[in-house]
Amino acid sequence: MFFRLLRLVLILALVVVSAAPPFEAMAQVIDQGSTALIAEQQKAIQDLSAKTDDLEKKMQQDGEEDAGLVDIRLQLEEMSRAALTSALAFRSRLSDINARIEVLGAPPAEGQPPEPEIVASERGALAAEKAEINAIIASAQNLSIRISGLIDKIGAMRSALFRNVLTKHYELSDALSPQVFSDAQNEYTGLYRAVSSWLTFAIKFKFQAVLAATLMALVLAAVLFVGGRRLFGRIFEADPSVEDPSYLSRLSVAFWSTLLPTLAVGVFLASTVFFFNYYNVLRGDIGVFLNALAAVIAVVFCVNRLTNAALEPRLPNWRLIPVETGPARWLVRLTTAMAVVIGFNNFLSVVNDNMGSPLSLTIARSFVATIIVGVILILMALLRPFKAPDGSWRPWPAWLRYTAIVLGLFTIAAALFGYIGLGFFVSRQVVVTGTILITAYIGFLSAREIGEEGGFASTSIGRWLSANSSYEDAALDQLGLVVSIAINIMIVLVFLPLILLMWGFQPGDIQAWAYKLATGITIGSVTISVTGILTGIVVFIIGYFLTRWFQGWLDGSVMARGKVDTGVRNSIRLAVGYAGVALAALVGVSAAGIDLSNLALVAGALSLGIGFGLQNVVSNFVSGLILLAERPFKVGDWIVAGQVSGTVKKISVRATEIETFQRQSVILPNSDLINGPVGNWTHRNKLGRIEIPVGVAYGSDARRAHEILLDIARSHPLVLKNPEPFVLFAALADSSLNFEIRVFLADVANGVIVQNDIRFAILDAFRREGIEIPFPQRDIHVKAAAPLAKWPIDDDKIEAEFAERELVRTKAAETPKGRRKGRRPDPG
């Protein structure tokens, strides 16, 4: 035994010695990989620091341009994420180092023997590497803090710029001087020369490219507009033949007749600019002018379409606002004029910025545009668009009229007092933001009407689906709800960014917010990610449908072919369904990025609530699991639970559904079925015994009756021969000789049919044999009262004497004759 043990120790020593070089080689490889990673991340941090220095200098240079500051902020946010990535790159290596240090243990204390040299050198190398990694992580954290400070500084600079634009005061004396006219003439001459020179160049050298770009843009716009008209023509075209269109139809026509044509025009303009740039047709200044002109055309067209769709000067029955035809035309003209003024002013501002126009010309242009918009607002407020029954014209409602007048006077006053930037900002928001809000509001109203019960079925698409598909009204209502939600989401995604852009935000702001919303918003220690939540929902839906598919395949293809009992199939199907849904929920929660460990406190609170308030629910749930596992009864069984008798229809984890023979569905909690007695007629098989009691009159031949009953039981086709039918002479009762027929059936559910047939057969046989079936009879003999002296000395006599004495005492206590008794009070 000793030599065997020694040989085993020697073998292990050889194995350890032979394995030492590979471990050392592996450690060298790991150390080389860590060194390369440290060098790589050091260089990345240095590059990020250098870029941060450059962007900080650029902030000071471009501090007066809002779009430039937004671009710098986006670059800084990207660099902050890169610094965080560099810090996280060492997470795995730090975990390995800490684990190795923990394995090495604490260094020997003073006075203790020193540790081996190889352990000491490894501990020193690990400590040095960890210190180097911590230094890089600290540099990344410091850089991230610095970048966050710069981002906050950019936010403060942009706020100051916005306030400066709105609150800056201008001297109108310079803007209204005669020099402004000569400056405007010089600018017009310069613009004309620039455009004419570009046109000459484009026609001579880029004519084919210009023609191709224009044709391609026209084709795209035509495809969108014509295709949309073919597909959705009934949606955004008002039908003059309809005398009384529904409110939903008017809303839909107003919304889609504004949105789809505007999209077509926008696609044409955007594709024109894109193809001109693609074919190198545009030069720098002309490209800026063309972009500004395209934006003006799109805004004016949208405003004109919206006012025409809402007011419909040609079709009064399709108007959303019940104004008269004359005022409706004036409202369309005035609204379009405001849009033209605002758009033309924006275009001229772009021209002024690119051509270096004097400040006086910019002030004069904005002053004139603000005054014109204010006057138009006041004129619109003073219109009388409604006609009373007596033929008199009525103005707008007071709140709307006074709001428009106040806005018009405010813009005019702001311009006259020198706050042109504020006045023009308000006038632009009235036109552009008002148009966007009105269009979005019409869209929300349309979505709400479509989502109402029966709303989608009344639309043209709903009527087409109802006529050409198998959708019922309930399905169309559900589809209408989905369409309503989709329209609301589309409106928010389209119009919210437009409103933000109109209020001074830049596309970079929207991009940054969208990125934060998609990647996660941190609130305390909780991070909410829209992308994660949507991913989790999609994963759960996929898992749910996979579970349902697997349930159907397992039940229909596997268990059905294997001739598995129906109850077993139901139990397995339910267990697989619950397990699959639970697994899909867990995977979905994990895919959503939710840390389940953060729910420990919530789980503790829930467990406390379960202990007090949800104990019945948990009891039923556990009882349901026990029923599915033990299967004391299954779907299709005939059970008796207390006062309930019927067929099991469904077993769930909370309750069991039982259908009685009167077709009443009874929902029994599972805990009642576990804790109480339950009779199951078809637990293992459907074999069962039924009893039929029969009474025979005294004086009849009991043996003959026994033979007749036994022959009837044996002759029924549903009665089993084995076990053999049996007739019991049960009792010699008061009025009859009681027999009991006991027969066994292959299916106890046929007991009622068998009992019915046997009873009819008994009546026929007894009638033929002259055997009487008795019924209870009672003879009542009324005897005359005997004298008291003849009563026997027993309890009845004592009771009679007591009653006689009480009667005498009662008569003696009655009121004397001739006196009236006092009347009892009337209880009513």
BATIZA-671180 format. One line per field, with one value per residue (C-alpha): residue in one letter; x, y, z. Coordinates in steps of 0.1 Angstrom, whole numbers, m for minus. Example, Ala and Ser with C-alpha at 12.3 -4.5 7.8 and 13.67 -1.06 7.14 Angstrom:
rest: [A/S]
px: [123/137]
py: [m45/m11]
pz: [78/71]
***
This chain:
rest: [M/F/F/R/L/L/R/L/V/L/I/L/A/L/V/V/V/S/A/A/P/P/F/E/A/M/A/Q/V/I/D/Q/G/S/T/A/L/I/A/E/Q/Q/K/A/I/Q/D/L/S/A/K/T/D/D/L/E/K/K/M/Q/Q/D/G/E/E/D/A/G/L/V/D/I/R/L/Q/L/E/E/M/S/R/A/A/L/T/S/A/L/A/F/R/S/R/L/S/D/I/N/A/R/I/E/V/L/G/A/P/P/A/E/G/Q/P/P/E/P/E/I/V/A/S/E/R/G/A/L/A/A/E/K/A/E/I/N/A/I/I/A/S/A/Q/N/L/S/I/R/I/S/G/L/I/D/K/I/G/A/M/R/S/A/L/F/R/N/V/L/T/K/H/Y/E/L/S/D/A/L/S/P/Q/V/F/S/D/A/Q/N/E/Y/T/G/L/Y/R/A/V/S/S/W/L/T/F/A/I/K/F/K/F/Q/A/V/L/A/A/T/L/M/A/L/V/L/A/A/V/L/F/V/G/G/R/R/L/F/G/R/I/F/E/A/D/P/S/V/E/D/P/S/Y/L/S/R/L/S/V/A/F/W/S/T/L/L/P/T/L/A/V/G/V/F/L/A/S/T/V/F/F/F/N/Y/Y/N/V/L/R/G/D/I/G/V/F/L/N/A/L/A/A/V/I/A/V/V/F/C/V/N/R/L/T/N/A/A/L/E/P/R/L/P/N/W/R/L/I/P/V/E/T/G/P/A/R/W/L/V/R/L/T/T/A/M/A/V/V/I/G/F/N/N/F/L/S/V/V/N/D/N/M/G/S/P/L/S/L/T/I/A/R/S/F/V/A/T/I/I/V/G/V/I/L/I/L/M/A/L/L/R/P/F/K/A/P/D/G/S/W/R/P/W/P/A/W/L/R/Y/T/A/I/V/L/G/L/F/T/I/A/A/A/L/F/G/Y/I/G/L/G/F/F/V/S/R/Q/V/V/V/T/G/T/I/L/I/T/A/Y/I/G/F/L/S/A/R/E/I/G/E/E/G/G/F/A/S/T/S/I/G/R/W/L/S/A/N/S/S/Y/E/D/A/A/L/D/Q/L/G/L/V/V/S/I/A/I/N/I/M/I/V/L/V/F/L/P/L/I/L/L/M/W/G/F/Q/P/G/D/I/Q/A/W/A/Y/K/L/A/T/G/I/T/I/G/S/V/T/I/S/V/T/G/I/L/T/G/I/V/V/F/I/I/G/Y/F/L/T/R/W/F/Q/G/W/L/D/G/S/V/M/A/R/G/K/V/D/T/G/V/R/N/S/I/R/L/A/V/G/Y/A/G/V/A/L/A/A/L/V/G/V/S/A/A/G/I/D/L/S/N/L/A/L/V/A/G/A/L/S/L/G/I/G/F/G/L/Q/N/V/V/S/N/F/V/S/G/L/I/L/L/A/E/R/P/F/K/V/G/D/W/I/V/A/G/Q/V/S/G/T/V/K/K/I/S/V/R/A/T/E/I/E/T/F/Q/R/Q/S/V/I/L/P/N/S/D/L/I/N/G/P/V/G/N/W/T/H/R/N/K/L/G/R/I/E/I/P/V/G/V/A/Y/G/S/D/A/R/R/A/H/E/I/L/L/D/I/A/R/S/H/P/L/V/L/K/N/P/E/P/F/V/L/F/A/A/L/A/D/S/S/L/N/F/E/I/R/V/F/L/A/D/V/A/N/G/V/I/V/Q/N/D/I/R/F/A/I/L/D/A/F/R/R/E/G/I/E/I/P/F/P/Q/R/D/I/H/V/K/A/A/A/P/L/A/K/W/P/I/D/D/D/K/I/E/A/E/F/A/E/R/E/L/V/R/T/K/A/A/E/T/P/K/G/R/R/K/G/R/R/P/D/P/G]
px: [0/28/46/14/9/46/42/11/29/58/35/17/50/61/29/32/69/60/31/50/65/32/17/47/43/6/14/38/12/m14/12/20/m17/m22/8/m6/m40/m25/m5/m35/m58/m31/m28/m66/m69/m41/m59/m91/m74/m59/m93/m109/m83/m90/m128/m124/m105/m131/m158/m142/m139/m175/m192/m216/m230/m256/m253/m216/m219/m244/m219/m192/m214/m222/m185/m178/m206/m191/m157/m171/m185/m152/m134/m159/m153/m115/m121/m144/m118/m99/m128/m120/m83/m89/m112/m84/m58/m80/m88/m51/m42/m69/m55/m20/m33/m20/18/35/35/66/85/71/91/93/72/89/106/83/52/67/77/42/26/47/40/3/4/23/0/m30/m16/m9/m44/m59/m39/m54/m89/m84/m72/m104/m126/m109/m113/m150/m155/m138/m159/m191/m180/m175/m210/m225/m206/m220/m255/m250/m235/m265/m290/m271/m273/m310/m317/m295/m315/m348/m338/m314/m324/m318/m318/m345/m330/m303/m328/m352/m327/m325/m292/m312/m328/m294/m281/m311/m305/m268/m278/m304/m278/m253/m279/m289/m254/m246/m277/m274/m237/m245/m274/m251/m225/m251/m268/m235/m216/m241/m273/m276/m269/m294/m320/m314/m315/m347/m364/m354/m368/m400/m403/m399/m425/m448/m445/m453/m481/m498/m493/m507/m536/m543/m540/m555/m574/m606/m588/m575/m599/m632/m661/m684/m713/m715/m739/m734/m700/m692/m669/m644/m644/m639/m610/m593/m596/m582/m553/m542/m549/m524/m498/m495/m492/m468/m447/m447/m435/m409/m396/m394/m375/m352/m344/m338/m311/m297/m293/m279/m253/m247/m240/m219/m243/m244/m217/m214/m235/m261/m266/m273/m298/m315/m319/m334/m358/m369/m377/m397/m417/m424/m437/m459/m473/m481/m498/m519/m529/m539/m560/m577/m583/m598/m619/m627/m638/m653/m671/m689/m702/m665/m654/m641/m648/m684/m675/m691/m676/m664/m646/m632/m615/m601/m587/m570/m555/m544/m528/m510/m498/m484/m465/m451/m439/m422/m407/m395/m379/m361/m348/m335/m318/m299/m290/m279/m257/m239/m235/m223/m251/m250/m268/m292/m306/m312/m330/m351/m361/m371/m389/m411/m419/m429/m451/m469/m475/m489/m512/m524/m531/m552/m571/m579/m591/m614/m631/m668/m669/m702/m737/m766/m801/m812/m785/m761/m724/m709/m672/m649/m653/m640/m610/m598/m604/m586/m557/m550/m553/m529/m504/m506/m502/m474/m453/m459/m450/m419/m408/m415/m396/m365/m369/m372/m358/m385/m412/m401/m397/m433/m447/m428/m441/m476/m474/m451/m457/m494/m496/m478/m499/m532/m522/m511/m543/m564/m544/m551/m588/m588/m570/m595/m625/m610/m604/m640/m663/m674/m653/m629/m657/m672/m641/m635/m607/m629/m658/m634/m621/m656/m667/m635/m624/m638/m633/m662/m672/m652/m621/m625/m628/m596/m579/m592/m576/m543/m545/m554/m523/m501/m514/m507/m472/m466/m478/m456/m425/m431/m444/m425/m391/m405/m418/m385/m367/m390/m382/m345/m333/m309/m310/m280/m302/m328/m301/m286/m320/m329/m295/m301/m336/m325/m294/m308/m319/m304/m327/m309/m296/m322/m315/m345/m337/m364/m344/m340/m376/m387/m361/m375/m411/m401/m382/m412/m436/m414/m410/m448/m456/m429/m444/m479/m466/m447/m478/m499/m472/m467/m504/m515/m485/m469/m494/m524/m505/m494/m530/m523/m553/m570/m565/m528/m525/m542/m519/m488/m500/m507/m474/m455/m475/m468/m431/m427/m444/m423/m391/m401/m407/m374/m355/m375/m366/m330/m330/m345/m314/m333/m311/m332/m310/m324/m358/m347/m363/m395/m395/m392/m421/m441/m434/m446/m478/m482/m480/m508/m530/m523/m522/m554/m541/m509/m527/m549/m518/m499/m530/m533/m498/m505/m536/m517/m489/m509/m539/m566/m590/m585/m605/m636/m639/m672/m666/m686/m672/m695/m728/m713/m715/m704/m678/m643/m638/m606/m579/m558/m534/m559/m593/m610/m640/m668/m698/m729/m755/m777/m749/m739/m702/m690/m655/m641/m608/m582/m576/m612/m605/m573/m586/m621/m633/m638/m656/m644/m667/m642/m609/m592/m620/m656/m669/m695/m725/m759/m788/m825/m848/m882/m911/m936/m969/m974/m992/m973/m950/m916/m897/m915/m908/m871/m869/m886/m863/m832/m844/m850/m815/m798/m817/m806/m779/m758/m756/m724/m725/m694/m698/m732/m764/m777/m812/m811/m842/m834/m861/m896/m907/m939/m958/m938/m913/m882/m859/m828/m814/m776/m760/m726/m721/m691/m697/m713/m723/m751/m766/m795/m805/m802/m823/m850/m852/m853/m880/m902/m896/m905/m938/m947/m936/m954/m985/m985/m978/m1003/m977/m987/m962/m976/m975/m977/m1012/m1022/m1057/m1066/m1093/m1109/m1122/m1147/m1133/m1138/m1146/m1117/m1123/m1118/m1084/m1057/m1032/m1004/m987/m1016/m1040/m1018/m1013/m1051/m1058/m1032/m1048/m1083/m1070/m1053/m1085/m1105/m1079/m1079/m1118/m1117/m1092/m1112/m1128/m1162/m1192/m1203/m1168/m1150/m1115/m1089/m1080/m1045/m1026/m1027/m993/m998]
py: [0/24/17/24/57/66/58/79/109/105/104/136/154/145/157/191/195/187/211/240/253/255/275/299/303/310/336/352/353/368/394/403/406/429/450/455/464/489/505/506/523/547/559/561/583/605/609/617/643/660/661/675/703/711/712/735/759/756/764/798/805/794/806/828/800/777/750/748/745/716/698/702/688/657/651/656/631/606/611/606/573/563/572/551/522/525/523/493/475/465/450/414/418/435/407/382/401/404/367/358/381/365/330/341/353/381/387/373/396/410/384/355/335/351/337/320/342/332/341/375/383/374/395/425/421/419/449/469/460/468/502/509/499/520/550/546/543/574/593/581/592/626/630/621/646/673/665/667/701/713/699/719/750/746/744/776/793/782/795/828/830/823/849/874/869/875/904/922/958/975/1012/1017/1050/1032/1006/1032/1055/1061/1041/1009/1012/1015/985/965/974/964/931/924/931/908/880/884/882/851/832/843/833/799/794/803/778/750/754/755/728/709/710/672/668/695/679/644/656/675/646/621/644/648/610/604/631/617/582/593/616/596/563/579/592/558/540/566/588/584/593/627/638/654/640/668/643/636/660/652/637/623/641/613/617/654/650/623/643/674/655/634/660/682/655/635/664/681/650/648/684/678/647/666/695/673/650/679/693/658/650/685/679/643/655/685/710/733/755/766/798/785/753/773/795/765/748/779/784/747/751/783/766/736/757/779/749/731/762/767/730/730/761/749/715/728/756/742/774/754/726/741/706/694/723/715/750/762/796/812/809/845/847/812/825/855/833/812/843/859/827/820/857/853/821/839/868/846/823/852/868/836/833/868/862/834/856/884/860/846/879/899/924/953/950/978/959/928/950/967/933/917/949/950/913/915/945/928/896/916/935/902/887/917/916/879/886/914/891/882/847/835/845/846/833/869/875/895/887/875/877/849/837/863/842/835/870/887/862/870/907/905/885/910/940/923/917/952/968/946/957/994/993/978/942/929/895/888/901/881/849/852/859/829/806/818/808/777/762/770/751/721/721/724/696/674/681/672/639/632/638/615/588/592/589/558/542/546/517/513/542/522/502/534/545/535/511/495/491/476/451/443/435/417/398/377/404/408/439/431/424/456/475/459/468/503/506/494/519/547/539/538/572/587/574/586/621/623/611/634/666/668/671/698/718/715/727/757/766/770/734/720/685/676/681/657/632/634/630/601/584/588/576/545/536/544/572/568/578/571/536/525/528/530/521/523/500/475/476/471/443/426/429/415/386/379/379/356/332/333/323/297/282/282/266/239/233/227/205/184/179/174/156/137/129/125/100/82/78/97/101/135/144/137/157/186/185/183/211/234/226/233/265/279/269/284/317/320/313/338/364/358/360/391/408/399/411/444/449/448/435/410/415/450/435/418/445/444/406/409/433/411/381/400/410/374/362/385/394/370/337/325/332/314/285/282/284/257/236/239/227/198/189/191/169/143/143/131/141/153/171/151/134/133/145/154/181/191/202/204/175/177/173/189/213/231/229/261/271/291/274/245/249/223/221/206/185/216/232/256/265/264/278/261/273/246/248/236/206/198/203/188/154/150/120/110/86/82/83/52/40/47/14/21/7/22/13/13/9/m8/m13/m43/m45/m69/m99/m102/m131/m118/m145/m139/m102/m109/m131/m104/m77/m98/m108/m71/m61/m89/m82/m45/m42/m16/m37/m57/m95/m94/m82/m99/m78/m84/m78/m72/m78/m48/m45/m53/m17/m2/m1/m23/m50/m31/m44/m28/m35/m32/m33/m24/m3/1/39/51/83/62/55/79/61/27/37/52/20/m4/15/14/m23/m28/m11/m31/m65/m58/m48/m81/m102/m83/m72/m40/m12/4/39/52/54/69/63/91/82/110/99/117/133/111/123/133/105/79/92/67/76/85/116/124/126/149/171/173/182/209/224/223/242/268/274/280/304/323/327/339/366/380/415/417/417/452/468/475/464/490/491/482/509/506/492/509]
pz: [0/9/m24/m44/m27/m33/m70/m72/m57/m81/m111/m100/m95/m130/m144/m126/m137/m173/m172/m158/m191/m209/m180/m181/m219/m215/m188/m212/m240/m216/m205/m241/m249/m218/m228/m263/m250/m226/m254/m277/m251/m241/m277/m280/m249/m262/m295/m278/m256/m287/m304/m273/m273/m310/m304/m274/m296/m323/m297/m291/m328/m338/m306/m325/m347/m332/m359/m354/m316/m321/m344/m319/m291/m312/m317/m280/m271/m295/m279/m244/m255/m269/m236/m218/m242/m235/m198/m201/m223/m192/m173/m181/m174/m141/m131/m139/m120/m89/m91/m93/m64/m44/m52/m42/m9/14/15/46/76/92/110/90/65/31/3/m27/m52/m81/m61/m50/m86/m99/m72/m81/m118/m112/m89/m115/m143/m122/m113/m150/m160/m132/m144/m179/m165/m144/m176/m194/m165/m163/m201/m198/m170/m191/m221/m200/m188/m224/m234/m205/m217/m252/m238/m219/m250/m271/m246/m245/m283/m284/m257/m276/m308/m291/m268/m290/m297/m331/m340/m367/m378/m398/m412/m425/m441/m479/m480/m475/m509/m526/m506/m516/m553/m551/m534/m561/m588/m572/m568/m604/m616/m596/m607/m644/m645/m630/m655/m684/m671/m665/m699/m718/m700/m677/m697/m700/m662/m653/m676/m662/m626/m632/m650/m623/m596/m615/m620/m582/m574/m600/m588/m552/m562/m589/m571/m539/m559/m574/m540/m517/m541/m522/m490/m499/m526/m517/m536/m548/m552/m515/m500/m463/m457/m422/m399/m402/m440/m438/m413/m434/m466/m449/m433/m463/m489/m470/m461/m493/m519/m495/m494/m531/m535/m508/m525/m558/m543/m522/m551/m573/m549/m544/m581/m589/m562/m575/m611/m598/m612/m582/m569/m533/m532/m557/m536/m505/m524/m539/m505/m490/m520/m518/m481/m489/m516/m494/m465/m487/m505/m472/m457/m489/m490/m454/m455/m487/m472/m439/m455/m490/m507/m536/m516/m485/m474/m470/m447/m413/m401/m409/m424/m453/m488/m492/m458/m465/m497/m479/m451/m477/m493/m461/m447/m479/m480/m445/m455/m486/m465/m439/m466/m487/m457/m448/m483/m483/m449/m465/m494/m471/m451/m482/m500/m469/m470/m445/m412/m420/m449/m427/m401/m428/m443/m410/m399/m430/m429/m392/m398/m427/m407/m378/m401/m417/m383/m373/m406/m401/m366/m379/m405/m399/m413/m399/m410/m384/m393/m398/m424/m403/m402/m369/m359/m346/m311/m286/m274/m309/m321/m292/m294/m330/m324/m294/m314/m344/m321/m302/m334/m347/m313/m310/m345/m338/m305/m322/m310/m345/m338/m312/m334/m364/m343/m330/m365/m379/m352/m358/m395/m395/m361/m363/m396/m382/m351/m370/m394/m365/m346/m376/m378/m342/m346/m376/m357/m328/m351/m368/m335/m324/m326/m361/m373/m395/m410/m423/m442/m478/m469/m442/m467/m492/m466/m455/m491/m503/m472/m444/m417/m393/m375/m344/m365/m384/m351/m338/m371/m368/m333/m347/m376/m351/m330/m361/m373/m339/m338/m374/m365/m334/m354/m383/m367/m334/m350/m373/m343/m325/m356/m358/m322/m327/m322/m347/m364/m342/m311/m324/m334/m299/m282/m304/m296/m259/m261/m281/m261/m226/m203/m168/m139/m107/m109/m135/m173/m196/m232/m259/m282/m254/m244/m280/m284/m253/m266/m300/m283/m260/m290/m310/m280/m274/m309/m310/m278/m293/m325/m304/m284/m315/m331/m300/m295/m331/m345/m316/m290/m313/m334/m302/m292/m259/m236/m240/m204/m206/m238/m221/m191/m212/m235/m205/m188/m221/m226/m191/m193/m227/m218/m186/m206/m232/m205/m189/m222/m232/m199/m203/m239/m227/m206/m173/m145/m125/m95/m92/m87/m54/m33/m53/m50/m12/m11/m33/m11/19/0/m11/25/36/7/m21/m2/m17/m52/m45/m29/m60/m82/m64/m63/m100/m105/m82/m102/m135/m121/m101/m125/m100/m128/m164/m191/m200/m166/m147/m112/m82/m59/m31/m47/m82/m106/m142/m168/m165/m194/m186/m159/m154/m128/m108/m113/m130/m152/m148/m171/m154/m171/m173/m194/m166/m164/m128/m120/m89/m73/m74/m36/m31/m53/m34/1/m3/m13/m51/m67/m101/m120/m149/m131/m145/m168/m175/m159/m133/m114/m112/m89/m96/m65/m71/m47/m49/m30/m2/m13/m46/m55/m44/m61/m94/m90/m84/m116/m137/m125/m131/m166/m175/m162/m182/m214/m217/m244/m225/m193/m189/m185/m164/m136/m137/m130/m95/m79/m41/m19/1/28/41/43/57/24/0/m6/m17/m44/m59/m94/m96/m130/m144/m175/m198/m198/m167/m186/m202/m167/m172/m205/m189/m159/m182/m203/m173/m156/m187/m190/m153/m158/m188/m172/m139/m158/m177/m145/m124/m99/m82/m74/m42/m31/6/21/54/71/95/122/141/175/198/230/261/296/318/342/314/305/313/339/316/302/279/308/328/298/293/329/328/297/314/344/323/304/336/349/317/317/353/345/316/318/335/312/301/302/269/265/256/220/211/193/155/144/110]
***
